[in-house]
Amino acid sequence: MNLLVLFLFLNYIGLAPAPVSTLTVEITNVKRSGGKLRLAVFRPTDTFSTGKPYMYKIVSMEKPSTQRIEFELDPGQYAVAVYHDVNGNDKLDKNLVGYPSEPFGFSNNYRPIVSAPKFEDCSFEVGGTDKQISIKLLD
C-alpha cells in the first residue's frame, strides 16, 4: 500500500518514471544465410562513430528473410546501426578503401557517401508509445 501511495505522489508531482516503449526494428533486404545480424542502439550521449552503443542484440541468421528485433526503451532520441556479419568473425569487414564489404544499414535508411554518418543523420524519436522503424540493408 505504501508503494502505491508513493507512486501516485511521484506521478502527481511529475517524478514518476517515464513509460517504457517497445522499439521494433524491421531489417529488410537480407539476402544471405549464415553469420549473425548485429544491431546497436545509440543515444545522443553514446559514441555513435566509434561503435559504443547503449544496447545491442545479436541474431543468428538461419535463412535470408526480413527480421524483426525488439528493444525496450525509455522515451528519447535514438539511432540504430546494423550489419550482417556474414562470415561470423565478429567484425564488420571492409574493402581496401574502407567501405563495408558486408551488408549494413542505419536508421532513417541513411546511406553514407564519403564518410560514416553522424548520430543526427540517423536519429529518431521514441515517445511513450511503441514505435516501428525499417532499415534496408545495403549490400
C-alpha positions as CSV (number, residue, x, y, z in Angstrom):
1,M,0.0,0.0,0.0
2,N,2.8,2.4,0.9
3,L,4.4,1.8,-2.6
4,L,1.2,2.7,-4.3
5,V,0.8,5.9,-2.4
6,L,4.5,6.8,-3.2
7,F,4.0,6.1,-6.9
8,L,0.8,8.1,-7.0
9,F,2.5,11.0,-5.2
10,L,5.6,10.9,-7.6
11,N,3.2,10.7,-10.6
12,Y,1.3,13.7,-9.2
13,I,4.4,15.9,-8.9
14,G,5.9,14.7,-12.2
15,L,8.7,12.5,-10.9
16,A,7.2,9.1,-11.8
17,P,9.3,7.0,-14.2
18,A,8.5,7.5,-17.9
19,P,6.8,4.6,-19.6
20,V,8.9,2.1,-21.4
21,S,8.2,1.7,-25.2
22,T,8.9,-1.2,-27.5
23,L,11.0,-0.3,-30.5
24,T,10.6,-2.8,-33.3
25,V,13.4,-2.7,-35.9
26,E,12.5,-4.4,-39.2
27,I,15.5,-5.4,-41.2
28,T,14.9,-5.9,-44.9
29,N,17.0,-6.9,-47.9
30,V,18.6,-9.7,-46.0
31,K,20.0,-11.8,-49.0
32,R,22.4,-14.3,-47.3
33,S,22.1,-17.0,-44.8
34,G,24.6,-17.8,-42.1
35,G,26.5,-15.5,-39.8
36,K,24.9,-13.1,-37.5
37,L,22.9,-9.9,-37.7
38,R,24.3,-7.3,-35.2
39,L,22.1,-4.4,-34.2
40,A,23.2,-1.5,-32.0
41,V,21.0,1.2,-30.4
42,F,22.6,4.6,-29.6
43,R,21.6,7.6,-27.5
44,P,22.9,11.1,-28.1
45,T,25.4,10.7,-25.3
46,D,26.8,7.4,-26.7
47,T,29.8,7.4,-29.1
48,F,28.0,6.6,-32.4
49,S,31.0,6.9,-34.6
50,T,33.2,4.6,-32.6
51,G,30.6,1.9,-32.0
52,K,29.9,2.0,-28.3
53,P,26.2,1.5,-28.1
54,Y,23.6,1.9,-25.3
55,M,22.4,-1.6,-26.1
56,Y,22.7,-4.2,-28.7
57,K,21.4,-7.6,-29.9
58,I,22.9,-10.4,-32.0
59,V,20.6,-12.6,-34.1
60,S,21.7,-15.8,-35.8
61,M,20.8,-15.8,-39.5
62,E,19.4,-19.3,-40.5
63,K,18.0,-18.2,-43.8
64,P,17.6,-14.9,-45.7
65,S,14.4,-13.2,-44.6
66,T,13.1,-10.0,-43.1
67,Q,13.9,-9.8,-39.4
68,R,12.1,-8.1,-36.6
69,I,14.1,-7.3,-33.4
70,E,12.6,-5.6,-30.4
71,F,14.2,-3.3,-27.8
72,E,12.6,-1.9,-24.6
73,L,13.5,1.8,-24.5
74,D,12.6,4.8,-22.4
75,P,11.3,7.8,-24.4
76,G,14.0,9.8,-26.0
77,Q,16.2,10.2,-29.1
78,Y,17.9,7.2,-30.6
79,A,19.8,5.9,-33.7
80,V,20.3,2.3,-34.9
81,A,23.1,0.8,-36.8
82,V,23.1,-2.8,-38.1
83,Y,25.3,-5.1,-40.1
84,H,25.2,-8.7,-41.3
85,D,28.4,-10.4,-40.1
86,V,28.2,-13.0,-42.9
87,N,31.4,-14.8,-42.1
88,G,30.9,-14.7,-38.4
89,N,34.3,-13.1,-37.5
90,D,32.6,-10.6,-35.1
91,K,33.6,-7.5,-37.0
92,L,32.4,-5.5,-40.0
93,D,34.7,-6.3,-42.8
94,K,35.8,-3.5,-45.2
95,N,37.4,-3.3,-48.6
96,L,40.7,-1.6,-49.4
97,V,39.2,1.9,-49.3
98,G,37.4,1.3,-46.0
99,Y,33.8,0.8,-47.4
100,P,32.0,-2.1,-45.7
101,S,32.1,-5.4,-47.7
102,E,29.3,-6.9,-45.6
103,P,25.7,-5.8,-45.7
104,F,24.9,-2.8,-43.3
105,G,22.3,-0.1,-42.7
106,F,21.3,2.7,-40.4
107,S,18.0,4.1,-39.1
108,N,16.3,6.6,-41.4
109,N,17.9,4.4,-44.1
110,Y,20.8,6.8,-44.2
111,R,23.2,6.0,-47.0
112,P,26.8,7.2,-46.4
113,I,28.6,8.5,-49.4
114,V,32.0,9.7,-48.3
115,S,32.1,9.1,-44.6
116,A,30.3,7.4,-41.7
117,P,27.1,9.0,-40.6
118,K,26.7,11.2,-37.6
119,F,24.2,10.5,-34.9
120,E,21.9,13.3,-36.2
121,D,21.8,11.7,-39.6
122,C,20.2,8.6,-38.2
123,S,18.3,9.8,-35.1
124,F,14.6,9.4,-34.5
125,E,12.3,10.0,-31.5
126,V,10.8,7.3,-29.3
127,G,7.8,8.5,-27.4
128,G,5.5,6.9,-24.8
129,T,4.0,4.5,-27.3
130,D,5.5,1.7,-29.2
131,K,7.5,2.5,-32.4
132,Q,8.5,0.6,-35.5
133,I,11.3,1.5,-37.9
134,S,12.5,-0.2,-41.0
135,I,16.2,-0.5,-42.2
136,K,17.1,-1.8,-45.6
137,L,20.5,-3.4,-45.7
138,L,22.9,-2.0,-48.2
139,D,24.8,-4.8,-49.9
